């Protein structure tokens, strides 16, 4: 099972679905992963044109009522680990750790990710950064 590819597909499908639901181009939709607590438990948000719209659950991102396949259980530790790693690399409060997920171009089939410290753009990261623990 390629957890990285599955997660990329989940994120790009969510972006495309939220674009359709909100009648906007998919490049205008962003998903934000934030740290909820000191342990960097992931919290998810929907943004349109980089403006907060609402909090999301992982099941809402998946577009399912129940995640019978346990995808969140599989992905959450890797996401939390990457949030903690970003915190170590760029010393900041957990509230300031943000990963923006977006489509750089309308035709892209893979999401782009960018690390923000608060509202300051710091660096582009890839899904390989998120899943570093299983890739190495």
N, C-alpha and C positions, 0 to 999 in steps of 0.2 A: 504494500500500500504506500503510495507516494503522498505523504501528508502535506508536503509543500504544494504540490500541484492541486490537490483537493482544496486546500485553503485558498489558493489563487482563484480557482474556479468559483468557489463560494463567494469571494469578495467581488469578483467581476460580475457575477450573476446578480448579486445584490445591488450593485451600482446601476446596472442596466434596468433592473426591475424598479428601483426607486425613481430612476429617470422617467420611465414610462408612467408610473403612478403619479408623478408630479408634473408630467407633460413638459419636461425640459431635456436638453441634450445630456447625454451621460457624462460629458466632461464637466458639467455643472454640479454633479453629485460627488460628495466626498463622504467617506466613513472615517470616524476618528476613534482611535483606541487610546484611552486614558488610563492612568493608574488610579484605582479606587481607594487604595490604602497603602500603608508602608510595605506590605508584601507584594505590591504592584499587581493586585488582582485586576484583570482587565475589565474596563467599562467601555461600552460602545455607544457612539452617537452618530446621528445622521446630520449632515450639513448640506445645504444647497448654496452654491456660490460662496463657500467658506463661511456661512452663517449657520449657527446652531438651529436645528429644527426640533429634534427630540432625542431622548435616550432610546436605545435599542437593546433588546436581548439578543443573545446569539441565535436563538430560535427564530426571531424575526428576521435576522440577516439570512438565515437558512431558508426562510419562508415555510416553516413547519410548525405545527403545534407541539409535537414531541419529537425529540431527536433520538429515534430508535437506534441509530448507528453510533451514537456517542461521540459525534465529531467535536463538540465543545470540550468534552472530557479529554480528548486527545490533544486538541490544539491549545487549550488554556495554559498548561504548564510551559509550553514553548513561548507563548506570547508573554506571559508573566516574567519568564526568565530574560527575554529580550528587553523588557521594560526595566528590569533591575540592572541589566548590563549597561543600558543607556544611562541610567542614573549613576552608575559607578564611573563610566567614561566621562560624563559631563555632570559633575556634582551639582545636584539640584534637589528640591523637594519633590516628593512623589506627585504632588498636584501639578507640577510643571512638566511632567513627562507625557508627551503626546505623539502619536504616530498618525499621520494623515495618509489615507489610502484613497487613490484617485486614478482616473484614466488620463494619461498625458495627451492622448489623441483619441478621437472618437472611434477609430477602427481598431484600437489596441485590444488585444484579448488577454493581456496580463496587466494586473494593477501595478501602479507605481506607489512607492511609499516614501514619506519624508518625515524625519524626526524634527519635532519642534520642542524647544525648551520654553514653556509658556507660549507666548505668541511669536517668539523669535525662531525663524527657520535656521536649523543647524546643519543638517546633512541629509542627503538622499540615502536610503537604505534599501536593501532588497529582501525578498522572502528568504533568501539564504541566511540573512542576518537573523531573522526571526527563528529559523529552524536550525541554527548553528549547532545546537547540542546534539541533534541526530545526524547531522551531516559530517561531523568530525568525531 
